[in-house]
Amino acid sequence: MAGKALKDVKSLNTCPGCGQIKRAHVLCPHCVETHPTDIFSLAVTNKQILSASGVSALKVHSTADPDFPLVQSIDEAHKLGCHHVVTDGNGSRSVSVGFGGEIRVWSCHDGNWSENKTVSAGNAGSTGVWAIALSGDGQYLAGVSQDGHIRVWDLDANGEQIRYYETKGSFGTCIDLSADGRFIASGHENGSVYIFSTETGRMPFSLSGLVKPVRAVAFSPGGKFLAAAGDSNVIVLYDTSSGEQVANLPGHSAWVLSLSWSHTGEYLLSGSFDGKVKVWSIDTRTCVATHSETERAVWNVKWLPKIGKSEGFATAGASRSISFYREATGG
Amino acid sequence: MSTPLRQVKRYINETLSSAFDELSKPDGRPAITLKRSSRNASLFINPTSRALESSGTDTYITYSWPGANTFEAWKFSIHIDSLTLPRVHILILITIAVVFRVLAVVADAIGTGVVVSKSDPACFGTQRIVDTIVDDLAYTIGVDRSALNVEAAAKGLVAGYCSLLTKSGETMDVQLPAKDCLVPSSQDDRELNISDASWVLIIEKEVQPLPYDLITETHLVHRPSTADSQEVIIILERPQEKGFSSLSDKALRFYGLVDNDPDGMAIMSIYKYGSMAHTNQNGRLNIPCLWWLGLRTSDVVSGAPSNDDRALNRLTVRDRTKIVTMLSNNPVWAAEGPELEWRAELQQMLMLNLKAEIEILYDWDGGLEGWIDQKMAGFSLPED
């Protein structure tokens, strides 16, 4: 794929549901009402994509089928709407946080999600937790709270709180766990970015941070880089072994709200408040594709699991639909 | 003497005299019972009137002091600190005192014909308790709150293509530039005549001093080209305002411009659907055809000159709590409710943790006036 950008998909196809013509990479606007309000968060498994929005239901679409059909609607999940949903590595567990502050844990059996009442998030819901991340095995839930503190809960031990990291108290907007589970990174409204070691409970080094609110942090799959971005419109790459800023990726002209790494770590995906979605090559440190599907805020972007050789991603936001992009494989 | 006034007077006389009778007995127990429209009742949007209404029943609350020596109890209320009573008793005591204080002030206001502001700390104590008691009192007597001569502080300003009919039958023109007047309250004999206007713009403003330049330098002299005709009314309103009886003419077009924060959104909701505290009156106060001009988060983020961080403020803990309460309690903001855009706006505020005030528009290209023109033009498009 080197040198080849992910191209805009402009082809049309026929919706299997209603028979009307639609663009190939979006859900049919006529028969699939994705969400009637902003979609704030996406989470992916091998075969599905979960979406959380301003209404009470979580929606599950299949990514195994080229038409991305809706396979489940988890109704009444969060009465006030849901702002974060995450999944574990093998797609068997999911956790969501609602605007009312409640945390719910979901289990997947044969592609069908239901609330897991035996697994508890303990007192997590009472801590003002905002952004969350789930470990690859689904056992540990990390969260950053509105007062800026970071906690880790063991979901297999009644949600017992097993780690607590204090910061200077600025609103915690985003959090990520490294794939090996050794590091937690958080981004804050005052521009701070923190890395904690889950083993020692300490910060291995302090990061320089950004000058404006941070809205997204993401570890690269191999854990070599941490990407952070937000209201300064620039994506910053930190080397996680030294804490040094190793790259700046300018190019967005609006706040960057979301980041996602491709599975090989070759590409970084970003979505911004003005609706732009960009793909960055980490080798060349350049933007290799810009998508302008919408002018409305893109709240979340996520790479999809690789199917064969084909790689793609999904974006969602204030346009209220999920858009799917596939690599142009014909080249 | 008007009927509501007589009702109020009779009620106060009866209540106070029975309380004094009790006080004069050695084992008297002064008590007062107020009726309250149930707050926990399920609220819904009436599909016909588009007003927020309640399906609940009334509850009755009796405030009484169960002590043997009532006079002692009253004396204690002055020296709360020295009391060793259980906390709940102290609260009852304070509340009784407040109820009678409210009654006394209302009696005085009725007698002298003066309208008292309920936020006047010299007259009343805790705002929230007083608010509730005044509402309950009006509801018990069966009159409008304004009949008690207790009003929210200043009522806001009106200016534009309208005229004011005064007590003496005069017509006062307020359409000249630099001329505006206080919105007459419902117990005033004055009335606002807006039959010539084609639209009404309601602007939230709580800042002091009121932005007079907004009226005088921009909108009154300026005639927006996008309007159906050439009239302008601007109403500067205060957030405590609960509704607006003289403007419920459904044929008019109404626009609302409020701050991008939970209070602004709540004000707009009160104008359009009515308030949660006065569900029994909402049907005649709501303005179903109110259009939301702004301010939206997306307007602010995309429109603000870059690097202008002053445009946006962070939400306070109170703001966030208020938004969550609004989303939880009021059917206007519900997922199945009538205003998904409003709901999304509140959620966006929570997501970004940001809010903004109308004043920022002054500094933009075209200023506030240009911005309002542009937004109104959007609504003038057919079928929007």
Interface residues (C-beta under 8 A of the other chain):
Chain A: P36 T37 D38 F40 G54 V55 S56 K79 L80 G81 H83 F99 G100 G101 Q146 F171 T173 E189 K212 A254 W255 F273 D274 R296 A297 W299 A318
Chain B: S298 V301 S302 D309 R314 V317 R320 V324 L327 S328 A335 L340 R343 A344 Q347 Q348 L350 M351 N353
